[in-house]
């Protein structure tokens, strides 16, 4: 996986796509998923997905995200400690709340950067996958969950402004863009909530959402 560099993403797209498909098929077997986690592949794949986003390589990003989804799902259902140790992302800043918090922040930046764009089908699928795996990437860590909930919090309380945006957006381009951004945030939040597992970690995340008054204020 270390050989998967930026040049690979710009050239040899067909070979790279076949490689990612092979790896995705491998991930259908639980033993392979566990082996990849033990080898530290998750951190490498997440970093490569980030670079694919930066290069606007939607097809490559899609393949990487699907493999990441397999691995983070397995990690949350098996050995969280092993998964956390595999999240060895070199660019994570010391004092940023750990690898899980860094990764959640990194993927939330992806949602932010695509919020105002008219997306292609692949970009939309990538956006949906990012939203879907975000609860898994917190690994039940308090700071990572706080970052996730805080991102959506501003869009989930001020419903008077929300109504005003939608009533007035037709006559004002700025308001129209804000209304679109608000809508996308709500859609992504719904995808995140739908993906929260019914287990102890999921209960902690749902508890934090309730504590913020997001549900009671609606």
C-alpha positions in Angstrom: 0.0 0.0 0.0 2.9 2.4 0.6 3.6 2.2 -3.1 0.2 3.8 -3.8 1.5 7.4 -4.3 0.2 10.6 -5.9 1.7 9.8 -9.3 -0.2 6.5 -9.3 -3.4 8.4 -8.9 -2.6 10.6 -11.9 -1.5 7.9 -14.3 -2.2 4.2 -14.7 -5.8 4.7 -13.7 -6.9 1.4 -15.1 -4.3 -0.6 -13.2 -5.0 1.3 -10.0 -8.8 0.7 -10.4 -8.1 -3.0 -10.8 -5.8 -3.0 -7.8 -8.5 -1.4 -5.6 -11.1 -3.8 -6.9 -8.9 -6.8 -5.9 -8.3 -5.3 -2.5 -12.0 -4.7 -2.1 -12.8 -8.4 -2.9 -10.1 -9.4 -0.4 -12.0 -7.3 2.2 -15.1 -9.5 1.8 -13.3 -12.1 3.8 -13.1 -11.4 7.6 -9.6 -12.9 8.0 -8.3 -10.6 5.4 -9.9 -7.6 7.0 -8.3 -8.5 10.3 -5.0 -9.0 8.7 -5.1 -5.6 7.0 -6.0 -4.0 10.3 -3.1 -5.7 12.0 -0.7 -4.6 9.3 -1.8 -0.9 9.8 -3.4 -0.6 6.3 -6.3 1.5 7.6 -4.2 4.5 8.3 -2.5 4.2 4.9 -5.8 3.9 3.1 -7.3 6.9 4.9 -4.3 9.0 4.0 -4.5 7.9 0.4 -8.2 8.8 0.3 -7.4 12.3 1.6 -4.8 12.7 -1.2 -7.3 11.4 -3.8 -9.8 14.1 -2.7 -7.1 16.7 -3.0 -6.3 15.6 -6.5 -10.0 15.4 -7.4 -9.6 11.8 -8.3 -13.2 10.8 -7.6 -13.0 7.2 -8.9 -9.8 6.4 -6.9 -11.4 8.1 -3.8 -14.5 6.0 -4.2 -12.6 2.7 -4.3 -10.5 3.7 -1.3 -13.5 4.8 0.8 -15.3 1.5 0.2 -12.3 -0.4 1.5 -12.0 2.0 4.4 -15.7 1.3 5.2 -15.1 -2.4 5.2 -12.2 -2.0 7.6 -13.7 0.5 10.0 -16.9 -1.6 10.2 -14.8 -4.6 11.1 -12.8 -2.6 13.6 -15.9 -1.5 15.4 -17.3 -5.0 15.5 -14.1 -6.7 16.7 -10.9 -5.3 18.3 -11.1 -1.5 18.7 -7.7 -1.4 20.3 -6.1 -3.0 17.3 -8.0 -0.6 15.0 -6.8 2.5 16.9 -3.2 1.3 16.8 -3.6 0.9 13.0 -4.6 4.5 12.6 -1.0 5.7 12.3 -1.4 8.8 10.2 1.9 10.8 10.2 0.2 14.2 9.7 -1.9 13.9 12.8 -0.8 16.8 15.0 0.2 16.2 18.6 -2.4 17.6 20.9 -5.2 17.3 18.3 -7.0 14.7 20.4 -5.5 11.7 18.9 -5.7 9.8 15.6 -9.5 9.3 15.7 -10.2 13.0 16.3 -7.8 13.9 13.5 -9.4 11.5 11.1 -12.9 12.7 11.9 -11.8 16.3 11.4 -10.2 15.3 8.1 -13.3 13.7 6.7 -15.5 16.5 8.0 -13.3 18.9 6.0 -14.3 16.8 2.9 -18.0 17.4 3.6 -17.3 21.1 4.0 -15.3 21.4 0.8 -18.0 19.7 -1.2 -21.0 21.4 0.4 -21.4 24.2 -2.1 -20.6 22.3 -5.2 -22.8 20.7 -7.8 -21.5 17.2 -7.5 -21.1 14.4 -10.0 -22.7 11.0 -9.3 -19.3 9.7 -8.1 -18.7 12.7 -5.9 -22.1 12.3 -4.4 -21.5 8.6 -3.6 -18.2 9.6 -2.0 -19.9 12.2 0.1 -22.5 9.7 1.2 -19.9 7.2 2.1 -17.9 9.7 4.1 -21.1 10.6 6.1 -21.9 7.0 6.6 -18.5 6.0 8.0 -18.0 9.0 10.3 -19.7 7.5 13.4 -17.4 4.4 13.1 -14.3 6.6 12.8 -14.9 8.1 16.3 -14.2 4.7 17.9 -16.2 5.9 20.9 -13.5 8.5 21.8 -15.0 11.6 23.5 -13.1 14.2 21.6 -13.7 12.6 18.2 -17.4 12.5 19.0 -17.4 16.1 20.1 -15.8 17.2 16.9 -18.4 15.3 14.9 -21.4 16.7 16.7 -20.0 20.2 16.9 -19.7 20.3 13.1 -23.4 19.8 12.6 -24.6 21.6 15.7 -25.0 25.1 14.2 -27.4 23.8 11.5 -29.6 22.0 14.0 -31.0 24.7 16.3 -31.9 27.9 14.5 -35.0 26.8 12.6 -36.4 30.3 12.2 -33.3 31.2 10.1 -33.7 28.0 8.2 -37.3 28.8 7.3 -36.3 32.4 6.4 -33.5 31.1 4.1 -35.9 28.9 2.2 -38.6 31.5 1.9 -36.3 34.2 0.6 -33.7 32.2 -1.3 -35.5 32.5 -4.7 -34.8 36.3 -4.8 -31.3 36.3 -3.3 -28.3 34.3 -4.5 -26.4 34.5 -1.2 -29.5 33.2 0.7 -29.9 30.5 -1.9 -26.4 29.3 -1.4 -26.8 29.3 2.4 -30.1 27.4 2.1 -28.4 24.8 -0.1 -25.5 24.5 2.4 -28.0 24.1 5.3 -29.9 21.4 3.4 -26.8 19.4 2.7 -25.7 19.6 6.3 -29.1 18.2 7.4 -28.9 15.5 4.8 -25.4 14.5 5.9 -26.4 14.6 9.6 -29.3 12.2 8.8 -26.9 9.8 7.1 -24.5 10.0 10.1 -27.3 9.2 12.6 -28.6 6.4 10.4 -25.2 4.8 10.6 -24.8 4.9 14.4 -24.6 1.3 15.7 -26.8 0.0 18.4 -24.0 -0.8 20.9 -22.2 0.9 23.7 -20.2 3.2 21.5 -23.3 4.2 19.5 -25.1 4.8 22.7 -22.4 7.3 23.8 -22.6 9.1 20.5 -26.4 9.3 20.7 -26.2 10.5 24.3 -23.9 13.3 23.3 -26.4 14.3 20.5 -29.2 14.4 23.1 -27.0 16.3 25.5 -26.5 19.1 22.9 -30.3 19.5 22.7 -30.3 18.8 19.0 -33.3 16.5 19.2 -35.3 18.3 21.9 -34.8 21.6 20.1 -36.3 20.4 16.8 
